[in-house]
Amino acid sequence: CLQQVLPQHYKLIWKTTESRLKQDGYNYDKDDVDDEESHVGDSNDDDSQQQQPVIALENGIRYQTFPYQKQGQKTSVYCDQRENRLMVASLCHGKNVLDLCCYHGGFSLNAAKHGAIKVVGVDSSQDAIDTCRVNVKLNDFDDDTAKISFVKMDISEYMKSCPDQYQVIVLDPPKLAPNEKALPRATRKYHSLNRDAIQLIDDEHGGLFLTCTCSAAMTQKDGGRYFLETIQQASVAARREITLLRVSGAAACHTQSPFSFPAGNYLTAALFMVHPKRT
């Protein structure tokens, strides 16, 4: 239906897997997807087209994407955080910024563009880090490696070994609770990650902390209070006082239908002020 209303020169590419559709409760025709491979556009896409990057532009930032690749469901840009990236970037001028689970550098690049003094992005995926570095070059930041850098490392290990502190920290982990059954275990993980991140906020001056969950089970539990209470408990464990400044979700292009598709309410991005450490 969407393809029918789009202009003819637009190409609609659907990247998905059977397991993802089942997880989301989507009733599909088996002819539409392969068991493990993503279904991408037309079946006659050749290998050269699959390897052809497409440069996406968001908030004035360029990203290298590969929408035609049949392996995997990701395209290299998550558009749902578009407005949150711009919001945080507007607060980063003159600040040191840490971007945890940076993926392809969305928060990092926006922060650098808006005047951050130093930006460090951390991700456990080498492919993600390689793409971050490509995106740095695409945006002409490659001549200032002291300003923006990326580290391949598990974020838990990084936070435990990090000697530095930051004025702005973004924590945007992958989906930790795919369903309600996984919520208790995911809650423990969210607690430990947020505790360790809060401890890296500047002791003397405090700072800003944007923490996210893309798990619908976490976002929707208790009307959204459950996730915020988890962060509050993490701050107590970190021995830091926090104040909630704002709560947002996915960008406006991610419309919601609470009755017919409640899973569309999946993303929570909570911005906190972490107060200076009491002595």
C-alpha angles and dihedrals in degrees: 000000000000092000089054094058097041120092112269094249091059117094119207114210120190114200115185146123133226092244092053092050092050091048090054093047094244117159106221141172110251089221088066097062140032122234096252106356124084119247107237124184114284122007092233095068103133128218094259091056091048090057094046111107122221117209111226121199121210126163088347092303122121120221130187109230135178106203094161097059112113095205113090133357098258126097098192100259130073106206094188092080094049097110094039091053091053093045094053093042090058088061097048103078109129093002137119108238133199118196111195118197086011095175103184096352105264098147092035096053094045091050092050091048091053097053108274111164094217132006127190121186121194128194135155093223118089090200089056093049092047090052091048089057091049089051090050089058092045088057096044095246093119093096091062107056090156089065101048129020139158131219128200104218142115104270093227090056091044094052093048092051100035113118094190135081129212141210093215127031128180120196113188108160125180121263106302098174111044089173142002092268090063094048100097093053092042091050091058090051093048089049095053095043093049093044092054093044093050090052089060094060112109108280096208103043104017121219150200126299124192111190124182143191124193092186112111090204090059096040095049101041112112091354092297096309094106095067093045091049089051089056091047090054090048090054091052089053089049090049092233129126116232135190122201110233103175144341122214139166139201121335119277092261087068096077119193135220105190095191104039098031112018091164087073086079095073109120126079122178112183121189116205135183108226107207124222114277114266116237 
